[in-house]
């Protein structure tokens, strides 16, 4: 009876130590987690597009380690436009600086071509992360 209680305690301690070991191993990972990759890439995309589109169906399809403290992830996602290029052009008259707004509109047209509200564009790209003292950071390549 005492022997069984002792074995049960030893088993619990082994499980606890194993759990701690797994957490420590995850903390020292040589690559950013998939959720971290999605968070940083989505933040960059929304920072570039503002409320022009939303990001959907994000997935990391592959990744590799080209060197120490560097990780390259291959990702795919959909951009779903919330406004059309034509709608943005109509709102140009209401802007405070029509010249600057016009240049922004031209840049959007060059980058995305003609797009309609609700239109979905599938994208695939490689993104590079660098390991820093604060963790993995997305490299701005654009």
C-alpha positions as CSV (number, residue, x, y, z in Angstrom):
1,X,0.0,0.0,0.0
2,X,2.8,2.4,0.9
3,X,4.7,1.2,-2.1
4,X,1.7,2.0,-4.4
5,X,1.4,5.5,-3.0
6,X,5.1,6.1,-3.5
7,X,4.9,4.8,-7.1
8,X,2.0,7.2,-7.8
9,X,4.0,10.2,-6.5
10,X,7.0,9.2,-8.5
11,X,4.8,8.9,-11.6
12,X,3.3,12.4,-11.0
13,X,6.7,13.9,-10.6
14,X,7.9,12.3,-13.8
15,X,4.9,13.8,-15.7
16,X,5.6,17.2,-14.2
17,X,9.2,17.1,-15.1
18,X,8.4,15.9,-18.6
19,X,5.9,18.8,-19.0
20,X,8.5,21.4,-17.8
21,X,11.1,19.9,-20.2
22,X,8.7,20.2,-23.1
23,X,7.9,23.9,-22.2
24,X,11.7,24.7,-22.0
25,X,12.3,23.0,-25.3
26,X,9.5,25.0,-27.0
27,X,10.9,28.2,-25.6
28,X,14.3,27.5,-27.2
29,X,12.8,26.7,-30.6
30,X,14.9,27.5,-33.6
31,X,12.0,28.9,-35.5
32,X,9.0,31.1,-34.9
33,X,5.7,29.4,-34.2
34,X,3.0,29.3,-36.9
35,X,0.8,31.6,-34.9
36,X,3.6,34.1,-34.5
37,X,4.3,34.0,-38.2
38,X,0.6,34.6,-39.0
39,X,0.3,37.4,-36.5
40,X,3.4,39.3,-37.8
41,X,2.6,38.9,-41.5
42,X,-1.1,39.8,-41.0
43,X,-0.1,42.9,-39.1
44,X,2.3,43.9,-41.9
45,X,-0.4,43.4,-44.5
46,X,-3.0,45.3,-42.6
47,X,-0.5,48.1,-41.9
48,X,0.1,48.4,-45.7
49,X,-3.6,48.2,-46.8
50,X,-5.4,49.7,-43.9
51,X,-9.1,49.0,-44.2
52,X,-8.8,48.3,-47.9
53,X,-8.8,44.5,-47.4
54,X,-9.0,41.8,-44.8
55,X,-6.7,38.7,-44.7
56,X,-8.3,35.3,-44.7
57,X,-7.2,31.7,-45.1
58,X,-3.7,32.2,-43.8
59,X,-1.5,29.1,-43.9
60,X,2.2,28.5,-43.6
61,X,3.0,25.9,-46.2
62,X,6.7,25.3,-45.6
63,X,9.7,26.8,-44.0
64,X,13.5,26.4,-43.7
65,X,16.5,27.6,-41.8
66,X,19.1,29.1,-44.2
67,X,21.4,30.1,-41.4
68,X,21.8,30.8,-37.7
69,X,19.0,33.0,-36.3
70,X,17.2,33.3,-39.6
71,X,14.0,31.5,-40.6
72,X,12.2,31.7,-44.0
73,X,8.6,30.7,-44.1
74,X,6.5,30.1,-47.2
75,X,3.0,31.4,-46.6
76,X,-0.3,31.7,-48.5
77,X,-3.4,33.8,-47.8
78,X,-6.3,35.6,-49.4
79,X,-6.8,39.3,-49.6
80,X,-10.5,40.2,-49.6
81,X,-11.1,43.7,-50.8
82,X,-13.6,45.8,-48.8
83,X,-13.8,48.6,-51.4
84,X,-13.3,48.8,-55.1
85,X,-10.7,51.0,-56.8
86,X,-13.5,52.9,-58.5
87,X,-15.1,53.6,-55.0
88,X,-11.7,54.9,-53.8
89,X,-11.5,57.2,-56.9
90,X,-15.0,58.6,-56.2
91,X,-13.9,59.5,-52.6
92,X,-10.9,61.4,-54.0
93,X,-12.8,64.6,-54.2
94,X,-13.5,64.5,-50.4
95,X,-9.9,64.2,-49.4
96,X,-8.0,67.1,-47.8
97,X,-5.1,66.7,-50.3
98,X,-6.4,65.5,-53.6
99,X,-3.0,65.3,-55.2
100,X,-1.6,63.1,-52.5
101,X,-4.7,61.0,-52.5
102,X,-4.5,60.7,-56.3
103,X,-0.9,59.4,-56.0
104,X,-2.0,56.9,-53.4
105,X,-4.7,55.7,-55.8
106,X,-2.2,55.3,-58.6
107,X,0.1,53.3,-56.4
108,X,-2.8,51.0,-55.4
109,X,-3.7,50.5,-59.0
110,X,-0.1,49.6,-59.9
111,X,0.2,47.2,-56.9
112,X,-3.2,45.5,-57.2
113,X,-4.6,46.4,-60.6
114,X,-8.4,46.8,-60.9
115,X,-10.3,45.3,-57.9
116,X,-13.9,45.2,-56.8
117,X,-15.4,45.1,-53.3
118,X,-15.6,41.5,-52.2
119,X,-13.0,40.3,-54.7
120,X,-10.6,37.7,-53.3
121,X,-7.0,37.6,-54.4
122,X,-4.8,34.6,-53.4
123,X,-1.2,35.4,-52.6
124,X,1.9,33.3,-51.9
125,X,5.2,34.7,-50.6
126,X,8.3,33.9,-48.7
127,X,8.8,35.9,-45.5
128,X,12.1,36.1,-43.5
129,X,12.4,36.2,-39.7
130,X,15.4,37.1,-37.7
131,X,15.9,36.0,-34.1
132,X,16.6,39.0,-31.8
133,X,16.8,39.5,-28.1
134,X,13.0,40.2,-28.2
135,X,12.2,37.0,-30.1
136,X,11.6,36.4,-33.8
137,X,10.9,39.5,-35.9
138,X,9.6,39.8,-39.5
139,X,12.2,41.4,-41.8
140,X,10.7,44.2,-43.9
141,X,11.5,43.1,-47.5
142,X,9.0,45.3,-49.3
